[in-house]
Amino acid sequence: MAKKRTKRKRKVSAKTGQVKKRWTKEQIAVLKRLYKTHSNADVAKAVGRKAASVAYMAHRLGLYKSVRQRRETGRQNIRHRWGE
């Protein structure tokens, strides 16, 4: 007897009640390619997601920023906060 296919339940945000979009294979491929050398904001624009979503998915995939990118991000944060 053939197995009955069931629909996957859509994840719903507890805070807003909105349906969460699933990551496509193409978005994950772009994330893997760009994450190490680009800011989360730049990657987010490329995949059509929020920066927090990019950071979370990168963490789940075990991706890390390069040392150079982390330094540059730190410098940008200092300039942004202190106006240098």
Number of C-alpha atoms within 10 A of each C-alpha: 3 4 5 6 6 6 6 6 6 11 12 12 10 8 6 7 9 11 11 10 10 9 12 9 9 10 18 16 11 14 23 17 12 16 21 19 16 18 18 23 14 16 24 21 12 13 18 11 16 14 17 12 13 24 20 11 16 19 11 9 12 9 14 15 17 13 11 11 16 16 12 14 16 12 13 14 12 12 11 10 9 8 8 8
